[in-house]
């Protein structure tokens, strides 16, 4: 069985959505407030797991962000 081929338009739409979400996370992290994963997920209307995946992507790309373990926020 061969893998199902996703149409280019669908793939590009998903990639554009992911990029928009990553840029919004950067905007949130660069703001003056302190946000936890729950707040970021609520702001982006996505799951907490998605936020963690996106933060991992930013980390792999070399984007610096800081997590306050005690305050459990970014």
C-alpha positions in Angstrom: 0.0 0.0 0.0 1.4 3.4 -1.0 1.0 6.4 1.3 -1.9 8.7 0.4 -0.7 11.7 -1.6 -1.8 15.1 -0.2 -2.7 17.7 -2.8 -0.2 20.6 -2.9 -2.8 23.2 -2.1 -3.7 21.4 1.1 -0.1 20.9 2.1 0.7 24.6 1.5 -2.4 25.7 3.5 -1.3 23.6 6.5 2.3 25.0 6.2 0.9 28.6 6.1 -1.2 27.9 9.1 1.8 26.5 11.0 4.0 29.5 10.0 1.3 31.9 11.1 1.0 30.1 14.5 4.8 30.2 15.0 5.0 33.9 14.2 2.1 34.5 16.7 4.0 32.6 19.4 7.1 34.7 18.7 4.9 37.8 19.0 3.5 36.6 22.3 6.9 35.6 23.7 8.4 39.0 22.8 5.6 40.9 24.5 5.8 42.3 28.0 3.6 39.7 29.7 4.5 36.3 31.0 2.5 33.5 29.5 2.1 29.8 30.4 1.4 27.1 27.8 -2.3 27.1 28.7 -2.6 30.8 28.0 -0.7 30.5 24.7 -2.8 27.6 23.6 -6.0 29.6 24.5 -4.7 32.6 22.6 -3.9 30.5 19.5 -7.0 28.3 19.8 -4.9 25.1 19.7 -3.9 22.4 22.0 -1.1 22.6 24.6 0.7 19.8 22.8 0.7 21.9 19.6 2.3 24.8 21.5 5.0 22.4 22.8 5.6 21.1 19.3 5.8 24.7 17.9 8.2 25.7 20.7 10.4 22.7 19.8 10.4 23.9 16.2 11.5 27.4 17.3 14.3 25.9 19.4 15.5 23.8 16.5 15.6 26.9 14.4 17.8 28.6 17.0 15.2 31.1 18.2 16.0 32.0 21.8 13.2 32.0 24.3 13.3 31.6 28.1 11.2 29.5 30.4 10.8 30.4 34.0 10.4 27.0 35.7 9.4 28.4 39.0 6.7 30.7 37.5 5.9 28.1 34.8 5.8 30.7 32.1 7.7 32.1 29.2 
